[in-house]
Amino acid sequence: MWDHTEHEGFEIWVLPIPAFGPRAPEPLFHYSGYICRHGADAHVEGRSVRFHDMMRNYTGPNAALDAAYADARKRIDRFHATGSWGESTA
């Protein structure tokens, strides 16, 4: 189920995704999400920024949510500092 919060004038929407693979003692998760302005139609191209982490495994959906929100907040803070959603090359 999608979860969301707000940060510095943006909405952050995140979905924890169960990881598939060998059995683990605890359920493992990845995440997918997007960032958009309040009231934006996130399905229209250019109105949202999508991000995900399908490489790392997080123990439980709450750990995946925490990691996703931290990732999104860093992206928003970088956007405010540089004016761009792109990764810094410095």
N, C-alpha and C positions, 0 to 999 in steps of 0.2 A: 504494500500500500504506500502511495506517495506521502511524503512528509514535507513540510516547508517551514521556513523562517524568513526573516528579513534582515538585511544588513546594508547600511549606508545607501538607502534609497533603492535597493534592489530586492526582488524576491528570489529565494533559493529553493528549488524543488529537488528532492532527492528520493530515489527508489533503491532500497537495499535488494540485491539480487542473490539468491542462493547459488553458491558455487557448486559446480558439478565435478566429480572426480572420485578418487578413492575415499572410502569412509574415514572420517576423522572423529576423535572423541567429542568434539564440540561442533555444532553446525557452522560452516564457513560461509562468508558472504563477500560479494563485491558491491560496487555501487554505480549508479548512473544518475545524472542529474542535469539540470539546466538553470541558468540565471537569466532573469528578465526584469524589465522595469515594471512597476506596479501597473496593472491593467493592460499590459501588452498581450497581444495574441501570440503566444509562444510558438504556435504552429506555422506562423508566417515567416518565411526566410528573412533573416536579418534582425528579427525581433528578440532572439534569445541566443545565448551561448551555451552549447552543450559540453558536458565533460563527463568522464567516467574513469574508473580504475578497475580493470578486469584482470590485472596481473597479481596484485597483492590479495592475500586472503585475510579477512577480518573475522574474528571469533564473535559471532552473533550479529544480528541486525543493528543493534545499538552502536557497536564499534564501527560498523560500516557507515552509519549515519554521522557519527562524530568525525570520522575521517573525511567524509564528503563535505560536511559543513566547513571544516577547516580549510580544505582545498578551495571551496567556493569563496570563502572570505579572503583568502590570499589573492585569488584572481580579481575580486572586486577592488581590493586595496591597490593592487598593481594597476588596474584600470584607472583608478582615481589619480595615481601618481604619474602615469605615462600617457593616459588618454587612448590607450590601445589594449585590445584583448590579447594580442600576440605575446608569445613568450619573449622575455628579454634575452638579448644575445650577449649582454655584458657579463 
